[in-house]
Amino acid sequence: DELVKAKRNQDRHDGALIIFTGGTTGIPKAALLSHENIALMSYIEFEYFQKWLEPYGIEGRIKTLAALPPSHVGGTVEFIGTGIVGGLEMILMESWSPVRVLETIQEEKISWIGGVPTMYAIILSMPDLDAYDLSCLKLAVLSGEKVSKELIDGIKQKIAPCIINGYGSTEAGSEVTFTEPDDDPDEIAKGYVGKPLPTVEIKIVDDNDTEVPPGEVGEVLVRGPLAIGSYYRQPEENDAGFTEDGWVRTGDLGYLTHDSRLYIQGRKKQIIRVGSYTVLPTEIEEVVIKDSDVAMAAAIGVPDKIYGEVVWLFVTPAPGKEVNEQHIIELCKRELAKFKVPKRVIVRNDIPVTRIGKADRKALRKEVLESMEV
């Protein structure tokens, strides 16, 4: 009887699903998505994907590979939700593997895939990539991290002709912006993530929650029916994560142009303070990742008696390559202001990542701090 009553009394604003955030800056939080959040986001994304695939004249049912796990908002809303709304054929993966991704695209004739940039970078690094027939794949959607021009070019040349970069978060209900196929890759590499989707409001504020003018960097706030209204049973997190008038605090730094184009510049909590200067980890990582010997880079702030913090940089070599620490430092000296140049470069075979594929700077910093205490 209780189940029947609950079904009859459902409201679109009722909680439908709990998804935990990525935990990039701390302990994952329980985001409570409503029926409206999920249904509206799924519908909007399907409309966009259909528009982008239309020029390729795909016949029959559209096939997609659900590469992100259901525990990720992209895996739940962007793949499963969109697939149900659009009547897509969804191929699910038990676990992500670059070989299995390529095999499935070839065998199942997949039309579009999605994932975080790290996934695409791993696929592009595979020595036998050209052995797979990916001609059926027309659309590659990526989101979650800043994207280099080299990665964009690699995806277009080797994986799919149409690339879309998005920006969003669990709290935002998945994506809130998308680029378009003809957007300039150089601008995307600078942090451009597109214009707001229908129903989405975005504003940029300073530390006092005052809205800043176009072009000025501040925290990105999001509002609209796609965004969640609260975390589940976490009142303290609700006070910190939402404003009284319904804006979601993303914790991301960015700016809007006069024509509502959004550029993301990094995470607010990941700012490195070198003396009186502010350094964004992504500024350094973007310079270093351009080097063909480097596969991945992660910059962190490490305590320093004189400057408060200094920059340490972790890098992993590209397959078959070697990285010289001094070469990386010289590269940074040529491209960056003096206070942004890493005081130390550490070369490792791997860099820890969060469960959604982002470089886990928090884990790296914890590792360094623990080693300093020994």
C-alpha positions as CSV (number, residue, x, y, z in Angstrom):
1,D,0.0,0.0,0.0
2,E,2.8,2.4,0.8
3,L,4.5,1.8,-2.6
4,V,1.2,2.4,-4.4
5,K,0.7,5.6,-2.4
6,A,4.2,6.8,-3.1
7,K,3.8,6.2,-6.8
8,R,0.5,8.2,-7.0
9,N,1.9,11.1,-4.9
10,Q,5.1,11.6,-6.9
11,D,6.1,15.2,-7.8
12,R,8.6,16.2,-10.4
13,H,10.7,17.9,-7.7
14,D,10.8,14.7,-5.6
15,G,14.2,13.0,-5.2
16,A,14.7,10.2,-7.7
17,L,18.4,9.3,-7.5
18,I,21.5,9.9,-5.3
19,I,24.8,10.3,-7.1
20,F,28.0,10.9,-5.2
21,T,30.2,13.7,-6.5
22,G,33.7,13.1,-7.8
23,G,35.5,14.1,-4.6
24,T,38.1,16.1,-6.5
25,T,38.5,18.6,-3.7
26,G,37.4,16.5,-0.7
27,I,35.0,13.8,0.5
28,P,32.3,12.9,-2.1
29,K,28.9,14.5,-1.4
30,A,25.5,12.8,-1.9
31,A,23.8,14.8,-4.6
32,L,20.0,14.3,-4.7
33,L,18.7,14.5,-8.3
34,S,15.0,15.0,-8.8
35,H,12.8,13.4,-11.5
36,E,12.8,16.7,-13.3
37,N,16.6,17.0,-13.2
38,I,17.1,13.6,-14.8
39,A,14.2,13.8,-17.4
40,L,15.0,17.3,-18.6
41,M,18.7,16.8,-18.9
42,S,18.2,13.5,-20.8
43,Y,15.8,15.2,-23.2
44,I,18.0,18.2,-23.8
45,E,21.1,16.1,-24.4
46,F,19.3,13.8,-26.8
47,E,18.2,16.8,-28.8
48,Y,21.8,18.0,-29.1
49,F,23.3,14.6,-29.9
50,Q,20.6,14.0,-32.6
51,K,21.5,17.4,-34.1
52,W,25.2,16.7,-34.2
53,L,24.7,13.2,-35.7
54,E,22.2,14.3,-38.3
55,P,24.7,15.5,-41.0
56,Y,26.2,11.9,-41.1
57,G,22.9,10.3,-42.2
58,I,23.0,7.4,-39.7
59,E,20.4,4.8,-40.6
60,G,18.4,2.8,-38.1
61,R,18.8,3.0,-34.3
62,I,21.6,5.1,-33.0
63,K,24.2,3.0,-31.0
64,T,26.2,4.4,-28.2
65,L,28.9,2.9,-25.8
66,A,28.2,3.8,-22.2
67,A,31.8,4.1,-21.1
68,L,31.2,6.0,-17.9
69,P,29.9,4.0,-14.8
70,P,26.4,4.4,-13.5
71,S,27.9,5.8,-10.3
72,H,28.9,8.9,-12.4
73,V,26.2,11.4,-13.2
74,G,27.4,11.3,-16.9
75,G,26.9,7.5,-16.9
76,T,23.4,7.7,-15.4
77,V,22.0,10.8,-17.0
78,E,24.1,11.3,-20.1
79,F,24.1,7.7,-21.3
80,I,21.3,5.7,-19.7
81,G,18.8,8.6,-19.4
82,T,19.5,10.0,-22.9
83,G,19.4,6.4,-24.3
84,I,15.9,5.8,-22.8
85,V,14.5,9.2,-23.9
86,G,15.9,8.8,-27.4
87,G,15.4,5.1,-27.9
88,L,19.1,4.5,-28.4
89,E,20.8,1.1,-28.4
90,M,23.2,1.3,-25.4
91,I,26.2,-1.0,-25.1
92,L,27.3,-1.2,-21.4
93,M,30.8,-2.0,-20.2
94,E,31.5,-3.9,-16.9
95,S,34.7,-1.9,-16.6
96,W,36.6,0.5,-18.8
97,S,39.3,-0.8,-21.0
98,P,40.8,1.0,-24.1
99,V,41.1,-2.3,-26.0
100,R,37.5,-3.3,-25.2
101,V,36.3,0.2,-26.2
102,L,37.9,-0.1,-29.6
103,E,36.8,-3.6,-30.1
104,T,33.2,-2.7,-29.2
105,I,33.1,0.3,-31.5
106,Q,34.3,-1.8,-34.4
107,E,32.1,-4.9,-33.7
108,E,28.9,-3.1,-32.7
109,K,29.2,-0.1,-35.2
110,I,28.9,2.5,-32.4
111,S,27.8,6.0,-33.6
112,W,28.9,8.1,-30.6
113,I,30.9,7.8,-27.4
114,G,31.5,10.0,-24.4
115,G,34.1,10.2,-21.6
116,V,36.6,12.3,-19.8
117,P,39.7,13.6,-21.7
118,T,42.0,11.1,-19.9
119,M,40.1,8.2,-21.6
120,Y,40.7,9.6,-25.0
121,A,44.3,10.3,-24.3
122,I,44.8,6.7,-23.3
123,I,43.1,5.5,-26.5
124,L,45.3,7.7,-28.6
125,S,48.5,6.4,-26.9
126,M,47.7,2.8,-28.0
127,P,50.3,1.7,-30.6
128,D,47.8,-0.4,-32.6
129,L,45.0,2.1,-32.7
130,D,45.2,2.3,-36.5
131,A,44.4,-1.5,-36.7
132,Y,40.8,-0.8,-35.6
133,D,38.0,0.3,-38.1
134,L,36.4,3.3,-36.4
135,S,34.7,4.6,-39.5
136,C,31.3,4.1,-37.9
137,L,32.1,6.5,-35.1
138,K,31.0,10.0,-35.8
139,L,30.7,11.8,-32.5
140,A,33.0,12.1,-29.5
141,V,31.8,14.0,-26.5
142,L,34.2,14.8,-23.7
143,S,33.9,16.7,-20.4
144,G,35.5,16.9,-17.0
145,E,38.9,18.4,-17.6
146,K,40.5,21.1,-19.7
147,V,41.4,19.9,-23.1
148,S,44.6,20.5,-25.1
149,K,44.6,21.3,-28.8
150,E,46.8,18.3,-29.4
151,L,44.1,16.0,-27.9
152,I,41.4,17.6,-30.0
153,D,43.4,17.2,-33.1
154,G,44.3,13.6,-32.2
155,I,40.6,12.7,-31.6
156,K,39.6,14.3,-34.9
157,Q,42.3,12.5,-36.9
158,K,42.1,9.1,-35.2
159,I,38.8,8.6,-33.4
160,A,35.8,10.7,-34.6
161,P,35.3,13.7,-37.0
162,C,32.9,15.5,-34.7
163,I,34.1,16.6,-31.2
164,I,32.0,18.3,-28.5
165,N,33.4,19.6,-25.3
166,G,31.1,20.0,-22.3
167,Y,31.1,21.5,-18.9
168,G,29.0,20.4,-15.9
169,S,29.0,18.7,-12.5
170,T,26.9,16.3,-10.5
171,E,25.3,19.2,-8.7
172,A,24.4,20.8,-12.0
173,G,22.6,17.7,-13.1
174,S,25.3,16.8,-15.6
175,E,26.2,19.2,-18.4
176,V,25.3,22.9,-18.4
177,T,27.2,23.9,-21.6
178,F,28.3,22.4,-24.9
179,T,30.7,23.6,-27.6
180,E,29.6,23.2,-31.2
181,P,31.4,21.1,-33.9
182,D,32.8,24.2,-35.7
183,D,34.2,26.0,-32.6
184,D,37.8,27.0,-32.7
185,P,40.1,24.3,-31.1
186,D,42.5,27.0,-29.9
187,E,39.7,28.6,-27.9
188,I,38.7,25.2,-26.4
189,A,42.3,24.7,-25.4
190,K,42.1,28.0,-23.5
191,G,39.2,26.7,-21.5
192,Y,36.2,27.5,-23.7
193,V,33.3,25.1,-22.9
194,G,30.4,26.6,-24.8
195,K,27.3,28.5,-24.1
196,P,24.6,27.7,-21.5
197,L,22.1,25.0,-22.5
198,P,18.3,25.8,-22.5
199,T,16.9,26.6,-19.0
200,V,20.5,27.1,-17.6
201,E,21.5,30.4,-15.9
202,I,25.2,31.0,-15.3
203,K,26.9,33.9,-13.5
204,I,30.4,34.7,-12.2
205,V,30.9,36.1,-8.7
206,D,33.8,37.3,-6.5
207,D,34.6,36.1,-3.0
208,N,31.8,38.4,-1.7
209,D,29.2,36.8,-4.0
210,T,29.1,40.0,-6.1
211,E,28.6,39.4,-9.8
212,V,31.7,40.4,-11.8
213,P,31.8,42.0,-15.3
214,P,32.4,39.9,-18.5
215,G,36.0,38.8,-18.8
216,E,36.8,38.8,-15.1
217,V,37.6,35.5,-13.4
218,G,35.5,34.4,-10.5
219,E,33.5,31.4,-9.2
220,V,31.0,29.9,-11.6
221,L,27.5,29.7,-10.2
222,V,24.7,27.7,-11.9
223,R,20.9,27.8,-11.6
224,G,17.9,26.3,-13.3
225,P,15.7,23.1,-13.4
226,L,18.7,20.9,-14.3
227,A,20.5,21.7,-11.1
228,I,19.9,19.9,-7.8
229,G,18.3,21.6,-4.9
230,S,20.4,20.0,-2.1
231,Y,22.7,17.3,-0.9
232,Y,21.1,14.3,0.9
233,R,21.0,14.8,4.7
234,Q,24.1,17.0,4.6
235,P,22.9,20.4,6.0
236,E,26.4,21.9,6.4
237,E,27.3,21.0,2.9
238,N,24.1,22.5,1.7
239,D,24.9,25.8,3.4
240,A,28.3,25.9,1.7
241,G,27.2,24.6,-1.7
242,F,24.1,26.6,-2.4
243,T,22.9,30.2,-2.1
244,E,19.6,31.2,-0.6
245,D,18.2,32.1,-4.0
246,G,19.0,28.7,-5.6
247,W,22.4,29.1,-7.2
248,V,24.8,26.1,-7.1
249,R,28.4,27.0,-6.2
250,T,30.4,24.9,-8.6
251,G,33.8,25.6,-7.0
252,D,35.2,26.2,-10.5
253,L,36.9,29.4,-11.6
254,G,35.9,30.9,-14.9
255,Y,34.7,33.9,-16.8
256,L,31.9,34.8,-19.2
257,T,32.3,36.9,-22.4
258,H,29.8,39.6,-23.5
259,D,28.0,37.0,-25.6
260,S,27.7,34.4,-22.8
261,R,30.6,32.2,-23.8
262,L,31.9,30.3,-20.7
263,Y,35.7,29.8,-20.1
264,I,36.8,27.5,-17.2
265,Q,40.1,28.3,-15.7
266,G,40.5,25.8,-12.8
267,R,39.2,24.8,-9.4
268,K,38.9,27.4,-6.6
269,K,40.2,25.1,-4.0
270,Q,43.2,24.1,-6.1
271,I,44.7,27.6,-6.3
272,I,48.4,27.7,-5.4
273,R,49.5,30.8,-3.5
274,V,53.1,31.6,-4.3
275,G,53.9,34.6,-2.1
276,S,51.2,37.2,-3.0
277,Y,50.6,35.6,-6.4
278,T,47.8,33.3,-7.5
279,V,48.7,30.3,-9.6
280,L,46.3,27.9,-11.3
281,P,47.6,24.3,-11.7
282,T,46.1,24.1,-15.2
283,E,48.3,27.1,-16.4
284,I,51.4,25.0,-15.8
285,E,49.9,21.7,-16.9
286,E,48.8,23.1,-20.3
287,V,52.3,24.3,-21.1
288,V,54.0,21.0,-20.2
289,I,51.4,18.7,-21.9
290,K,52.3,20.3,-25.2
291,D,55.6,18.5,-25.1
292,S,55.4,15.3,-27.1
293,D,57.3,13.4,-24.4
294,V,54.7,14.1,-21.8
295,A,51.5,12.0,-21.4
296,M,50.0,13.6,-18.3
297,A,50.9,16.4,-15.9
298,A,49.6,17.5,-12.5
299,A,50.8,20.6,-10.6
300,I,50.3,21.0,-6.8
301,G,51.2,23.6,-4.1
302,V,53.7,22.5,-1.5
303,P,54.4,24.4,1.7
304,D,57.5,26.7,1.7
305,K,59.0,28.7,4.5
306,I,59.6,31.7,2.4
307,Y,56.8,31.8,-0.2
308,G,54.1,30.0,1.7
309,E,53.7,27.6,-1.2
310,V,55.8,26.7,-4.2
311,V,54.8,24.6,-7.3
312,W,55.7,21.0,-7.7
313,L,54.9,19.2,-10.9
314,F,54.3,15.5,-11.5
315,V,54.6,14.2,-15.1
316,T,54.2,10.8,-16.7
317,P,56.1,10.0,-20.0
318,A,54.3,9.3,-23.2
319,P,54.6,5.6,-24.4
320,G,58.2,4.9,-25.4
321,K,59.4,8.3,-24.3
322,E,61.6,9.7,-21.6
323,V,61.1,12.9,-19.7
324,N,64.1,15.1,-18.6
325,E,63.2,17.2,-15.5
326,Q,65.5,20.0,-16.4
327,H,64.0,20.2,-19.9
328,I,60.5,20.6,-18.4
329,I,61.8,23.4,-16.1
330,E,63.4,25.2,-19.0
331,L,60.2,24.8,-21.0
332,C,58.2,26.4,-18.1
333,K,60.7,29.3,-17.8
334,R,60.2,30.1,-21.5
335,E,56.4,30.0,-21.3
336,L,55.5,31.1,-17.8
337,A,56.1,33.9,-15.3
338,K,58.9,33.2,-12.9
339,F,56.7,32.5,-9.9
340,K,54.8,29.9,-11.8
341,V,57.9,27.8,-12.7
342,P,57.9,24.5,-10.8
343,K,60.6,24.3,-8.0
344,R,60.6,20.6,-8.5
345,V,59.6,18.2,-11.3
346,I,58.9,14.5,-10.4
347,V,58.7,12.0,-13.2
348,R,56.6,8.9,-12.5
349,N,55.0,6.1,-14.5
350,D,51.6,7.0,-13.3
351,I,49.6,9.8,-11.6
352,P,46.7,8.9,-9.3
353,V,43.3,9.8,-10.7
354,T,39.9,10.2,-9.1
355,R,37.1,7.7,-9.8
356,I,36.0,9.9,-12.7
357,G,39.4,10.1,-14.4
358,K,40.7,13.5,-13.3
359,A,44.3,13.9,-12.0
360,D,44.0,13.5,-8.2
361,R,46.0,16.5,-7.0
362,K,44.7,16.1,-3.5
363,A,46.2,12.6,-3.3
364,L,49.5,13.8,-4.7
365,R,49.7,16.7,-2.2
366,K,48.8,14.3,0.7
367,E,51.6,12.0,-0.5
368,V,54.1,14.8,-0.5
369,L,53.1,16.2,2.9
370,E,53.3,12.7,4.4
371,S,56.8,12.3,3.0
372,M,57.9,15.6,4.4
373,E,56.9,14.5,7.9
374,V,59.1,11.4,7.8
